[in-house]
Amino acid sequence: MSIFPPPLNLEAINAETYNTNLKKIAFMLSLMEEGDAASWKQQLIEETLDQALLSGTNPDFGTFGNFISSLKEAFEPYDSEGDALDEMKALRIGDMPINEHIAKYKMLVAKAKLKDDNLIVINLF
């Protein structure tokens, strides 16, 4: 028996309310009020409305999965692998417990999309 609660199923929260792709996307867009997120939202809405006008159909934002993929692509760091490699180079134990250092290093290795047996990984450790 685990002392931890079961993982939260986000899809189940308000499943009756957000039961279509459009409702899920509209909710996400409603949260994008400031900065780059607001600009991205405005561009997405304009492009979707322009496409609907050109095709003479109702606006279609596609599937929620495709929306999330586009969102991640738009806001993912340009060179996240390179950034992780830079962090690996700069990582020092300092006052950090060894198990915390190892955990952070492993996380950066995964973020850099390197294999554990890569010479860079071994040498930087």
DSSP file (Angstrom, degrees, kcal/mol; ACC not computed):
  #  RESIDUE AA STRUCTURE BP1 BP2  ACC     N-H-->O    O-->H-N    N-H-->O    O-->H-N    TCO  KAPPA ALPHA  PHI   PSI    X-CA   Y-CA   Z-CA
    1    1 A M              0   0    0      0, 0.0     2,-0.3     0, 0.0     0, 0.0   0.000 360.0 360.0 360.0 129.5    0.0    0.0    0.0
    2    2 A S        -     0   0    0      2,-0.1     0, 0.0     1,-0.1     0, 0.0  -0.622 360.0-149.1 -90.1 145.7    1.4    3.4   -1.0
    3    3 A I  S    S+     0   0    0     -2,-0.3    -1,-0.1     2,-0.1     0, 0.0   0.572  78.7  86.5 -85.0  -9.0    1.3    6.5    1.1
    4    4 A F  S    S-     0   0    0      1,-0.1    -2,-0.1     3,-0.0     0, 0.0  -0.677  85.1-114.6 -91.9 145.2    1.1    8.6   -2.0
    5    5 A P        -     0   0    0      0, 0.0     3,-0.1     0, 0.0    -1,-0.1  -0.332  42.7 -89.4 -70.4 159.4   -2.3    9.3   -3.7
    6    6 A P        -     0   0    0      0, 0.0     3,-0.1     0, 0.0     0, 0.0  -0.300  59.5 -80.6 -64.3 156.4   -2.9    7.9   -7.2
    7    7 A P        -     0   0    0      0, 0.0     2,-0.4     0, 0.0    -3,-0.0  -0.264  50.8-106.5 -59.7 145.1   -1.8   10.2  -10.1
    8    8 A L        -     0   0    0     -3,-0.1     2,-1.0     1,-0.1     3,-0.1  -0.589  22.4-144.4 -75.7 126.9   -4.2   13.0  -10.9
    9    9 A N    >>  -     0   0    0     -2,-0.4     3,-1.4     1,-0.2     4,-0.6  -0.796  15.0-172.9 -93.0  97.1   -6.1   12.4  -14.1
   10   10 A L  G >4 S+     0   0    0     -2,-1.0     3,-0.8     1,-0.3    -1,-0.2   0.801  80.7  63.6 -63.7 -29.3   -6.4   15.9  -15.6
   11   11 A E  G 34 S+     0   0    0      1,-0.2    -1,-0.3    -3,-0.1     7,-0.1   0.782  98.7  56.2 -64.5 -25.1   -8.6   14.7  -18.3
   12   12 A A  G X4 S+     0   0    0     -3,-1.4     3,-1.5     2,-0.1     2,-0.4   0.689  81.0 102.1 -82.3 -18.1  -11.2   13.7  -15.7
   13   13 A I  T << S-     0   0    0     -3,-0.8     5,-0.2    -4,-0.6    -3,-0.0  -0.537 108.1 -13.4 -70.9 123.8  -11.5   17.2  -14.2
   14   14 A N  T >> S+     0   0    0     -2,-0.4     4,-3.0     1,-0.1     3,-0.6   0.828  85.8 159.8  53.4  36.1  -14.6   18.8  -15.4
   15   15 A A  T <4 S+     0   0    0     -3,-1.5    -2,-0.1     1,-0.3    -1,-0.1   0.813  70.7  52.8 -58.6 -32.0  -14.9   16.2  -18.1
   16   16 A E  T 34 S+     0   0    0     -4,-0.2     3,-0.4     1,-0.1    -1,-0.3   0.829 114.2  42.0 -73.7 -30.9  -18.6   16.9  -18.5
   17   17 A T  T <4 S+     0   0    0     -3,-0.6     2,-1.1     1,-0.2    -2,-0.2   0.928 119.6  40.9 -80.0 -48.3  -17.9   20.6  -19.1
   18   18 A Y  S  < S+     0   0    0     -4,-3.0    -1,-0.2     1,-0.2    -2,-0.1  -0.590  74.5 136.0-101.4  71.1  -14.8   20.3  -21.3
   19   19 A N        +     0   0    0     -2,-1.1     2,-0.3    -3,-0.4    -1,-0.2   0.295  55.6  55.9-105.4   7.5  -16.1   17.5  -23.4
   20   20 A T  S  > S-     0   0    0     -3,-0.2     4,-2.1     1,-0.1     5,-0.2  -0.935  83.1-115.8-134.1 160.9  -15.1   18.7  -26.9
   21   21 A N  H  > S+     0   0    0     -2,-0.3     4,-2.7     1,-0.2     5,-0.2   0.922 116.3  52.6 -58.1 -44.5  -11.8   19.8  -28.5
   22   22 A L  H  > S+     0   0    0      1,-0.2     4,-2.9     2,-0.2    -1,-0.2   0.900 109.0  48.3 -61.9 -42.4  -13.2   23.3  -29.0
   23   23 A K  H  > S+     0   0    0      2,-0.2     4,-2.1     1,-0.2    -1,-0.2   0.905 113.1  47.8 -65.4 -41.0  -14.2   23.7  -25.4
   24   24 A K  H  X S+     0   0    0     -4,-2.1     4,-2.2     2,-0.2    -2,-0.2   0.930 115.4  44.8 -64.7 -45.3  -10.8   22.5  -24.2
   25   25 A I  H  X S+     0   0    0     -4,-2.7     4,-2.8     1,-0.2     5,-0.2   0.915 111.7  52.4 -66.2 -43.1   -9.0   24.8  -26.6
   26   26 A A  H  X S+     0   0    0     -4,-2.9     4,-2.0    -5,-0.2    -1,-0.2   0.899 109.2  50.4 -60.7 -40.6  -11.2   27.8  -25.7
   27   27 A F  H  X S+     0   0    0     -4,-2.1     4,-0.8     2,-0.2    -1,-0.2   0.942 111.5  47.4 -62.1 -47.2  -10.6   27.2  -22.0
   28   28 A M  H >< S+     0   0    0     -4,-2.2     3,-1.0     1,-0.2     4,-0.5   0.915 111.9  50.4 -60.5 -43.0   -6.8   27.2  -22.6
   29   29 A L  H >< S+     0   0    0     -4,-2.8     3,-1.3     1,-0.2    -1,-0.2   0.851 101.6  62.3 -64.4 -33.1   -7.0   30.3  -24.7
   30   30 A S  H 3< S+     0   0    0     -4,-2.0    -1,-0.2     1,-0.3    -2,-0.2   0.740 100.5  54.7 -65.1 -21.1   -9.0   32.1  -22.1
   31   31 A L  T << S+     0   0    0     -3,-1.0     2,-1.5    -4,-0.8    -1,-0.3   0.610  85.4  88.6 -85.6 -12.9   -6.0   31.7  -19.7
   32   32 A M    <   +     0   0    0     -3,-1.3    -1,-0.1    -4,-0.5     9,-0.1  -0.637  47.1 137.8 -90.6  84.5   -3.6   33.4  -22.2
   33   33 A E        +     0   0    0     -2,-1.5     2,-0.3     1,-0.1    -1,-0.2   0.653  53.2  40.9-104.9 -19.3   -4.0   37.0  -21.2
   34   34 A E  S >> S-     0   0    0     -3,-0.2     4,-1.3     4,-0.0     3,-0.7  -0.893  94.4 -16.3-135.8 159.0   -0.5   38.5  -21.1
   35   35 A G  H 3> S-     0   0    0     -2,-0.3     4,-1.8     1,-0.2     3,-0.3  -0.074 116.4 -10.2  59.6-143.6    2.8   38.7  -22.9
   36   36 A D  H 3> S+     0   0    0      1,-0.2     4,-2.8     2,-0.2    -1,-0.2   0.833 133.6  58.4 -62.3 -34.4    3.9   36.2  -25.5
   37   37 A A  H <> S+     0   0    0     -3,-0.7     4,-2.5     1,-0.2    -1,-0.2   0.913 106.2  48.2 -63.1 -42.1    1.0   33.9  -24.7
   38   38 A A  H  X S+     0   0    0     -4,-1.3     4,-2.4    -3,-0.3    -1,-0.2   0.894 112.9  48.5 -65.7 -39.3   -1.5   36.6  -25.5
   39   39 A S  H  X S+     0   0    0     -4,-1.8     4,-2.4     2,-0.2    -2,-0.2   0.918 111.8  49.0 -65.6 -43.3    0.3   37.4  -28.8
   40   40 A W  H  X S+     0   0    0     -4,-2.8     4,-2.5     1,-0.2    -2,-0.2   0.919 111.7  49.8 -61.7 -43.4    0.4   33.7  -29.7
   41   41 A K  H  X S+     0   0    0     -4,-2.5     4,-2.7     2,-0.2     5,-0.2   0.931 110.2  50.0 -59.9 -47.6   -3.3   33.4  -28.9
   42   42 A Q  H  X S+     0   0    0     -4,-2.4     4,-2.5     1,-0.2    -1,-0.2   0.907 111.5  48.3 -60.5 -43.3   -4.2   36.4  -31.0
   43   43 A Q  H  X S+     0   0    0     -4,-2.4     4,-2.6     2,-0.2    -1,-0.2   0.917 111.5  50.0 -63.8 -43.5   -2.2   35.1  -34.0
   44   44 A L  H  X S+     0   0    0     -4,-2.5     4,-2.4     2,-0.2    -2,-0.2   0.922 112.4  47.2 -60.7 -45.1   -3.9   31.6  -33.7
   45   45 A I  H  X S+     0   0    0     -4,-2.7     4,-2.7     2,-0.2     5,-0.2   0.934 113.1  48.2 -63.6 -46.2   -7.3   33.1  -33.6
   46   46 A E  H  X S+     0   0    0     -4,-2.5     4,-2.7     1,-0.2    -2,-0.2   0.923 113.1  47.5 -61.3 -45.5   -6.7   35.4  -36.6
   47   47 A E  H  X S+     0   0    0     -4,-2.6     4,-2.3     2,-0.2    -1,-0.2   0.899 113.3  48.5 -62.5 -41.1   -5.2   32.6  -38.7
   48   48 A T  H  X S+     0   0    0     -4,-2.4     4,-2.0    -5,-0.2    12,-0.3   0.911 113.6  46.2 -66.7 -42.9   -8.1   30.3  -37.8
   49   49 A L  H  X S+     0   0    0     -4,-2.7     4,-2.4     2,-0.2    -2,-0.2   0.903 112.1  51.0 -66.9 -41.3  -10.7   33.0  -38.6
   50   50 A D  H  X S+     0   0    0     -4,-2.7     4,-2.4    -5,-0.2    -2,-0.2   0.916 110.4  49.6 -60.7 -43.6   -9.0   33.9  -41.9
   51   51 A Q  H  X S+     0   0    0     -4,-2.3     4,-2.1     1,-0.2     6,-0.2   0.895 110.5  50.4 -62.5 -40.5   -8.9   30.2  -42.9
   52   52 A A  H  X>S+     0   0    0     -4,-2.0     5,-1.6     2,-0.2     4,-1.3   0.903 110.7  49.0 -65.6 -41.0  -12.6   29.9  -42.1
   53   53 A L  H  <5S+     0   0    0     -4,-2.4    -2,-0.2     2,-0.2    -1,-0.2   0.917 112.2  48.4 -63.8 -43.5  -13.4   32.9  -44.2
   54   54 A L  H  <5S+     0   0    0     -4,-2.4    -2,-0.2     1,-0.2    -1,-0.2   0.881 119.1  38.2 -64.9 -38.2  -11.4   31.7  -47.2
   55   55 A S  H  <5S-     0   0    0     -4,-2.1    -1,-0.2    -5,-0.2    -2,-0.2   0.573 104.7-126.2 -90.9  -9.2  -12.9   28.2  -47.1
   56   56 A G  T  <5S+     0   0    0     -4,-1.3     2,-0.2     1,-0.2    -3,-0.2   0.807  71.0 115.0  69.6  29.0  -16.5   29.4  -46.2
   57   57 A T  S   <S-     0   0    0     -5,-1.6    -1,-0.2    -6,-0.2    -2,-0.1  -0.680  74.6 -81.4-121.1 176.1  -16.6   27.1  -43.2
   58   58 A N        -     0   0    0     -2,-0.2    -1,-0.1     1,-0.1    -3,-0.0  -0.472  61.5 -86.1 -73.0 150.3  -16.9   27.5  -39.4
   59   59 A P        -     0   0    0      0, 0.0     2,-0.5     0, 0.0    -1,-0.1  -0.334  46.1-164.1 -57.4 136.3  -13.6   28.2  -37.6
   60   60 A D        -     0   0    0    -12,-0.3     3,-0.1     1,-0.1    -9,-0.0  -0.959  19.0-177.4-130.5 113.7  -11.8   24.9  -36.8
   61   61 A F        -     0   0    0     -2,-0.5    -1,-0.1     1,-0.3     2,-0.1   0.402  41.4-134.8 -88.4   2.2   -9.0   24.9  -34.2
   62   62 A G        -     0   0    0      4,-0.1    -1,-0.3     5,-0.0     2,-0.1  -0.342  47.6 -21.2  78.9-160.2   -8.4   21.2  -34.7
   63   63 A T     >  -     0   0    0      1,-0.1     4,-2.1    -3,-0.1     5,-0.1  -0.451  55.1-121.4 -85.2 158.2   -7.8   18.6  -32.0
   64   64 A F  H  > S+     0   0    0      1,-0.2     4,-2.6     2,-0.2     5,-0.2   0.885 114.1  55.9 -63.9 -38.6   -6.8   19.4  -28.5
   65   65 A G  H  > S+     0   0    0      1,-0.2     4,-2.2     2,-0.2    -1,-0.2   0.916 108.6  46.0 -60.3 -44.5   -3.7   17.2  -28.9
   66   66 A N  H  > S+     0   0    0      2,-0.2     4,-2.4     1,-0.2    -1,-0.2   0.872 110.9  54.1 -66.0 -36.7   -2.6   19.2  -32.0
   67   67 A F  H  X S+     0   0    0     -4,-2.1     4,-2.4     2,-0.2    -2,-0.2   0.934 109.3  47.1 -60.9 -47.2   -3.3   22.4  -30.1
   68   68 A I  H  X S+     0   0    0     -4,-2.6     4,-2.7     1,-0.2    -2,-0.2   0.898 111.2  51.9 -63.2 -41.0   -1.0   21.3  -27.2
   69   69 A S  H  X S+     0   0    0     -4,-2.2     4,-2.5     2,-0.2    -1,-0.2   0.921 111.1  47.1 -61.3 -44.1    1.7   20.2  -29.6
   70   70 A S  H  X S+     0   0    0     -4,-2.4     4,-2.2     2,-0.2    -2,-0.2   0.894 112.0  51.0 -63.8 -40.1    1.6   23.6  -31.3
   71   71 A L  H  X S+     0   0    0     -4,-2.4     4,-1.6     2,-0.2    -2,-0.2   0.925 111.5  46.6 -63.8 -45.9    1.7   25.3  -28.0
   72   72 A K  H  X S+     0   0    0     -4,-2.7     4,-1.5     1,-0.2    -2,-0.2   0.917 112.5  50.6 -62.5 -43.2    4.7   23.3  -26.8
   73   73 A E  H  < S+     0   0    0     -4,-2.5    -1,-0.2     1,-0.2    -2,-0.2   0.887 110.2  50.2 -62.7 -39.3    6.5   24.0  -30.1
   74   74 A A  H  < S+     0   0    0     -4,-2.2    -1,-0.2     1,-0.2    -2,-0.2   0.824 121.3  31.9 -69.4 -31.7    5.9   27.7  -29.9
   75   75 A F  H  < S+     0   0    0     -4,-1.6    -1,-0.2    -5,-0.1    -2,-0.2   0.406  88.2 111.8-111.7   1.4    7.2   28.0  -26.3
   76   76 A E  S  < S-     0   0    0     -4,-1.5    -4,-0.0    -3,-0.2    -3,-0.0  -0.547  81.5 -97.0 -72.8 139.4    9.9   25.4  -26.1
   77   77 A P    >   -     0   0    0      0, 0.0     3,-0.9     0, 0.0     4,-0.1  -0.245  30.2-122.5 -55.3 145.5   13.4   26.8  -25.9
   78   78 A Y  T 3  S+     0   0    0      1,-0.3     3,-0.1     2,-0.1     2,-0.1   0.892 105.3  18.0 -59.1 -43.1   15.1   27.0  -29.2
   79   79 A D  T 3> S+     0   0    0      1,-0.1     4,-2.6     2,-0.1    -1,-0.3  -0.503  71.5 154.8-129.5  63.7   18.1   24.9  -28.1
   80   80 A S  H <> S+     0   0    0     -3,-0.9     4,-2.1     1,-0.2     5,-0.1   0.847  76.8  53.2 -63.3 -33.7   16.9   23.1  -25.0
   81   81 A E  H  > S+     0   0    0      2,-0.2     4,-2.2     1,-0.2    -1,-0.2   0.934 111.4  45.4 -65.8 -44.8   19.4   20.3  -25.5
   82   82 A G  H  > S+     0   0    0      2,-0.2     4,-2.3     1,-0.2    -2,-0.2   0.884 111.5  52.7 -64.6 -38.9   22.3   22.8  -25.8
   83   83 A D  H  X S+     0   0    0     -4,-2.6     4,-2.2     2,-0.2    -1,-0.2   0.908 109.3  49.4 -62.4 -41.3   21.1   24.6  -22.8
   84   84 A A  H  X S+     0   0    0     -4,-2.1     4,-2.3     2,-0.2    -2,-0.2   0.897 109.5  51.7 -64.9 -40.1   21.0   21.4  -20.8
   85   85 A L  H  X S+     0   0    0     -4,-2.2     4,-2.1     2,-0.2    -2,-0.2   0.906 108.9  50.7 -63.3 -41.3   24.5   20.6  -21.9
   86   86 A D  H  X S+     0   0    0     -4,-2.3     4,-1.7     1,-0.2    -1,-0.2   0.902 110.1  50.0 -61.0 -41.3   25.7   24.0  -20.8
   87   87 A E  H  X S+     0   0    0     -4,-2.2     4,-1.4     1,-0.2    -2,-0.2   0.883 107.9  53.7 -64.9 -37.6   24.0   23.4  -17.4
   88   88 A M  H  < S+     0   0    0     -4,-2.3     3,-0.3     1,-0.2    -1,-0.2   0.911 108.4  49.8 -62.2 -41.6   25.8   20.0  -17.1
   89   89 A K  H  < S+     0   0    0     -4,-2.1    -1,-0.2     1,-0.2    -2,-0.2   0.862 115.9  42.4 -64.1 -35.9   29.2   21.7  -17.7
   90   90 A A  H  < S+     0   0    0     -4,-1.7    -1,-0.2    -5,-0.1    -2,-0.2   0.610  86.1 116.1 -88.4 -12.9   28.5   24.3  -15.0
   91   91 A L     <  +     0   0    0     -4,-1.4     2,-0.3    -3,-0.3    -3,-0.0  -0.369  39.8 177.1 -65.6 128.9   27.0   21.9  -12.4
   92   92 A R        -     0   0    0     -2,-0.1     4,-0.1     1,-0.1     3,-0.1  -0.955  34.6-131.9-130.0 150.0   29.0   21.7   -9.3
   93   93 A I    >   +     0   0    0     -2,-0.3     3,-2.7     1,-0.1    -1,-0.1   0.953  49.6 149.5 -67.0 -49.9   28.3   19.8   -6.1
   94   94 A G  T 3  S-     0   0    0      1,-0.3    -1,-0.1     0, 0.0     0, 0.0  -0.292  82.2 -21.2  53.8-128.2   29.1   22.7   -3.7
   95   95 A D  T 3  S+     0   0    0     -3,-0.1    -1,-0.3     2,-0.1    -2,-0.1   0.362 109.7 118.4 -90.8   3.8   26.9   22.3   -0.6
   96   96 A M  S <  S-     0   0    0     -3,-2.7     5,-0.0    -4,-0.1     2,-0.0  -0.491  73.6-110.0 -74.1 135.9   24.5   20.0   -2.5
   97   97 A P    >>  -     0   0    0      0, 0.0     4,-2.2     0, 0.0     3,-0.5  -0.363  29.0-117.1 -60.6 147.4   24.1   16.4   -1.2
   98   98 A I  H 3> S+     0   0    0      1,-0.2     4,-2.7     2,-0.2     5,-0.2   0.864 113.9  53.9 -58.4 -39.6   25.6   13.9   -3.6
   99   99 A N  H 3> S+     0   0    0      1,-0.2     4,-2.0     2,-0.2    -1,-0.2   0.858 109.4  48.7 -66.3 -32.6   22.2   12.2   -4.3
  100  100 A E  H <> S+     0   0    0     -3,-0.5     4,-2.5     2,-0.2    -2,-0.2   0.896 110.9  50.8 -70.3 -40.6   20.7   15.6   -5.2
  101  101 A H  H  X S+     0   0    0     -4,-2.2     4,-2.6     2,-0.2    -2,-0.2   0.933 111.6  47.4 -60.6 -47.2   23.6   16.3   -7.5
  102  102 A I  H  X S+     0   0    0     -4,-2.7     4,-2.7     2,-0.2     5,-0.2   0.913 111.7  50.3 -62.2 -43.8   23.3   12.9   -9.2
  103  103 A A  H  X S+     0   0    0     -4,-2.0     4,-2.1     1,-0.2    -1,-0.2   0.924 112.6  46.4 -61.8 -44.7   19.5   13.4   -9.6
  104  104 A K  H  X S+     0   0    0     -4,-2.5     4,-2.2     2,-0.2    -2,-0.2   0.910 112.6  50.7 -64.1 -41.9   20.0   16.8  -11.2
  105  105 A Y  H  X S+     0   0    0     -4,-2.6     4,-2.4     1,-0.2    -2,-0.2   0.922 109.9  49.5 -62.3 -44.6   22.7   15.5  -13.5
  106  106 A K  H  X S+     0   0    0     -4,-2.7     4,-2.2     1,-0.2    -1,-0.2   0.889 109.5  52.4 -62.0 -38.9   20.5   12.7  -14.6
  107  107 A M  H  X S+     0   0    0     -4,-2.1     4,-2.3     1,-0.2    -1,-0.2   0.911 110.6  47.4 -63.1 -41.9   17.7   15.1  -15.3
  108  108 A L  H  X S+     0   0    0     -4,-2.2     4,-2.3     2,-0.2    -2,-0.2   0.861 108.3  55.3 -68.2 -35.9   20.0   17.3  -17.4
  109  109 A V  H  <>S+     0   0    0     -4,-2.4     5,-2.2     2,-0.2     4,-0.4   0.930 111.0  45.0 -60.5 -45.2   21.3   14.2  -19.3
  110  110 A A  H ><5S+     0   0    0     -4,-2.2     3,-1.2     1,-0.2    -2,-0.2   0.917 112.6  50.7 -64.9 -43.1   17.7   13.3  -20.3
  111  111 A K  H 3<5S+     0   0    0     -4,-2.3    -1,-0.2     1,-0.3    -2,-0.2   0.854 109.2  51.4 -63.4 -35.0   17.0   16.9  -21.2
  112  112 A A  T 3<5S-     0   0    0     -4,-2.3    -1,-0.3   -28,-0.1    -2,-0.2   0.523 110.9-127.2 -78.5  -5.4   20.1   17.0  -23.4
  113  113 A K  T < 5 +     0   0    0     -3,-1.2     2,-0.3    -4,-0.4    -3,-0.2   0.893  59.9 143.1  58.5  44.2   18.9   13.8  -25.0
  114  114 A L      < -     0   0    0     -5,-2.2     2,-0.3    -6,-0.1    -1,-0.2  -0.776  51.2-116.6-108.7 156.5   22.1   12.0  -24.4
  115  115 A K    >   -     0   0    0     -2,-0.3     3,-1.9     1,-0.1     6,-0.3  -0.654  24.9-117.7 -90.5 151.5   22.7    8.4  -23.5
  116  116 A D  T 3  S+     0   0    0      1,-0.3    -1,-0.1    -2,-0.3    -6,-0.0   0.791 113.7  52.4 -57.3 -30.6   24.2    7.4  -20.1
  117  117 A D  T 3  S+     0   0    0      4,-0.1    -1,-0.3     5,-0.0     2,-0.1   0.371  78.7 123.0 -92.4   6.6   27.2    5.8  -21.8
  118  118 A N    <>  -     0   0    0     -3,-1.9     4,-2.1     1,-0.1     3,-0.3  -0.463  68.0-129.3 -65.9 136.9   28.0    8.8  -24.0
  119  119 A L  H  > S+     0   0    0      1,-0.2     4,-3.0     2,-0.2     5,-0.2   0.840 107.7  56.4 -59.6 -35.2   31.6    9.9  -23.3
  120  120 A I  H  > S+     0   0    0      2,-0.2     4,-2.5     1,-0.2    -1,-0.2   0.929 107.5  48.7 -61.8 -44.2   30.5   13.5  -22.8
  121  121 A V  H  > S+     0   0    0     -3,-0.3     4,-1.4    -6,-0.3    -2,-0.2   0.921 114.6  45.2 -61.1 -45.3   28.1   12.4  -20.0
  122  122 A I  H  < S+     0   0    0     -4,-2.1    -2,-0.2     1,-0.2    -1,-0.2   0.934 114.9  46.7 -66.1 -46.9   30.9   10.4  -18.4
  123  123 A N  H  < S+     0   0    0     -4,-3.0    -2,-0.2     1,-0.2    -1,-0.2   0.877 111.6  50.0 -66.9 -38.5   33.5   13.1  -18.6
  124  124 A L  H  <        0   0    0     -4,-2.5    -1,-0.2     1,-0.3    -2,-0.2   0.802 360.0 360.0 -71.4 -27.0   31.4   15.9  -17.4
  125  125 A F     <        0   0    0     -4,-1.4    -1,-0.3    -5,-0.2    -2,-0.2   0.519 360.0 360.0 -70.2 360.0   30.3   13.9  -14.4
